[in-house]
Amino acid sequence: MKTVLCYGDSNTYGYNPSNGLRYPKEVRWTGRLKEMLGEEYEIIEEGCNGRTTVYGLPYEEWKKGITYLRPCLNSHKPIDLVVLMLGSNDLKEGFCASPEDIAAGAGKLVDVIKEFTEEKQGFIPKIILVSPIEVGEDIDDSLFNYEFTKNAIAKSKEFHTLYQKVARQKGCIYFNAAEYVKPSKEDSLHMTEEGHKIFAEKMAEIIQKIEW
């Protein structure tokens, strides 16, 4: 059995933009992925609303992806594959992070995964680095417009090129989520049920092609 750690933010947690709750397991892309891959794979959901790559506020250090990453890797080892999708929350205006900064933050998490797993479990898992979905054009009308501005739209469109570069440099498998999935009309940030379905299908295709 292969263990797959899905490490991300609210779009891995399964935040429902229609009501602010959580999509049922069978709707979330992680749950769908489990059904598609079958008994040969264990899918571990590690999504957290508001999680960033390396940025954080003093009272929310626990939302920094890099802060929780090592404990998470240690708790679930041995891990064969990590699906890493973070960066959207780094676009919050308060962090003043450039697209280059955010991609570099994702790269730091990849480095942690490699270094920590090599030490703690004796081998480095495969890593799928996911470039997040783009921020929608109606972000000004979103419930989250107090944190995200229109600046986030243009920045998110740069993710593909920058994350792809990081993936090549770090030896990761690359997936551009924005190529297939659009944010919801409700809040311009989160995936719809259809988006979760499409994401799961594409991720399953990638995983099934991995040569273990």
N, C-alpha and C positions, 0 to 999 in steps of 0.2 A: 504493500500500500504506500502511495506517495502522499506526503503531508504538504498541503498548500496553505501558506499564511497570506491572507489578504489584508494588507496594512494600508489603511486610508482614513478618509474623513467622513463627512455625513453622507456622501454618495456611496460609500462602502457600508456604512451603518444602515442606510436605507431610509433616509429622511423623506417623508412624504410632503411635498410642497403644497398639497391641497388642504391639509389639516394640521401640519406641524408634528404629526405623530410618526410612527415607524411603519413602513410597509411590512406586511406579513412575510414570513420566511420564504414562502413559495413564490413571492413576487420579487424579492431582492435578488440582485444579480448573483450574489454568493450562493443563495439557496438554489437558484436555477442552475448554476454551474455544477453544484453537487449532483443534481438530478441528471444532468447531461453526461457527466463524467463517470458516474456510477460508483460501485463499491471499491474500486481500485484506488480511489482518491479520498482523502480526508480534507475537507475544506474548513479552515479556521477563520471565522469572521472577527476582524479587529479594526472596526470602523468607529471613529469617535467624532461627534459633531464639533466643528471648530478646530480640528487638528491641523497644525501647520507642519512645515518641514523643520525649520530651526528657529522660527520667530515665536515670541510669546510675551505676554504681559506679566508683571510681577505676581499678580494674584491668579494667574492661569498658566503657570509653568507646566502643569500636567497636560496641557493641550499641545505642547511642542512635541512633534513626532520623534525628534531625536532623544528627548528625555525618557520616553517610555519604550523606545525601541529595544534596547538591550534586555530589560526585564522580560519583555514580550518574547523575544527570541529564545531566551533561556527557559521560559515557562513551557514553550511548545516544542523544544528540540527533541528529536532530530527533525529538521525541516528540510524538505527537498526542493521547494519552490517558494519564492516570495513574490507576490503581486503587489507592487508599490505604486500607489496613486495618491499623491499629495501635491499641493501647490495652490489650489484655488483659494484657500483661506489666507495665504500669504499676500493675496491681492488686496486685502483690506487696507484702506487708505492710511490708517494709523501706523502701519509697518513701513511705509515709504520704500518698499522693496521693488527693485526693477525686475523685469522678466529674467535677466541674466542672473541676478542675485537668487531668485527663486529656483531656477534650474540648478544653480550651484548648490543650493540647499538640498535639493533632491539627490544630487551627486554625493553629498556628505553622508546621507542616509545609506546610500549604496555602499560606501566605504565602510560604514559601521557594520552593516550586514556581513560583508565579506570578512572583515577582521575578527568580529566577535564569533561568528559561526566556525571559522577556521580554528579558533582557540577552543571553543566550548563543545563543539560536536565533531570536530576533526575533519570536516569537509565544508565547502562553500556551496550553498544551494544555487540553483538557477534563479535568476532574477528577471522579472518582467517589469520594466520601467514604463509606466503609463503616463502619457501626457494628458492632463485632465480636459474635460469638456470646457468649451468657451463660456464666457459670461454673456448672457443674453442682452439684446439691445434695449430692453425695457427695465434695466436695473434701477433706474431712477424711480420707478413705480413699485419696486420690490419692497417687501417687508424688511429686507436687509439693507435698504438704501442709506441707513445711518452708518454703515461700515464700508459699503462698497459704492464707488462712484463710477461715472462713465469712463474714467481712466482705466478701470479694470477691464473694460471690453477690449480695448486695443492691446493691452498687455497680455491678456489671455490668448490672443491670436498669435502671439510670438512664441508660445509654449512649444508648439510642434517642432520647429527648427532647433530650438535650444535643447529640448529634452532628447531629441534624436541624437544630437551631438554628444550629450552626456552619456547616452546609452552606448554609443559607439566607443567612446573613450573608456568606459568602465566594463565593457564586454557584456552588456545586458541585452536581453531580448526587448525590442521596442514595440509599443502599441500606441497609436494616436487615437484616443477615444473621441476627440472632436470630429474626426472624419466620419463617424457613424452615428453619434449621439448628440442631440441638441438639448439645451436646458429647457425646463418647463416654462410655460407662459406665466404661471402663477408667481414665480419669484426670480426667474432668470439665472438660477444657480443650480438647482437640483434636477436629477433625472426623473422622468415620468416612468410609469409602469412599462410602457413600450420601450423606453430607453434602457431600463434594466434588462429587459428581454434581449434586446439587440446586443448590449454589452456582453451579456453572458454567452450568447451564441458565438460572438467573435473571440472571446477569451477562450472558450472551449476549443475552438479551431486551433488557436495558437498552442495551447497546452498539449493537445493531441498530436501535434507535429514535433514536439520536443523529443530529442534523442537522449534518453537517459543513460 
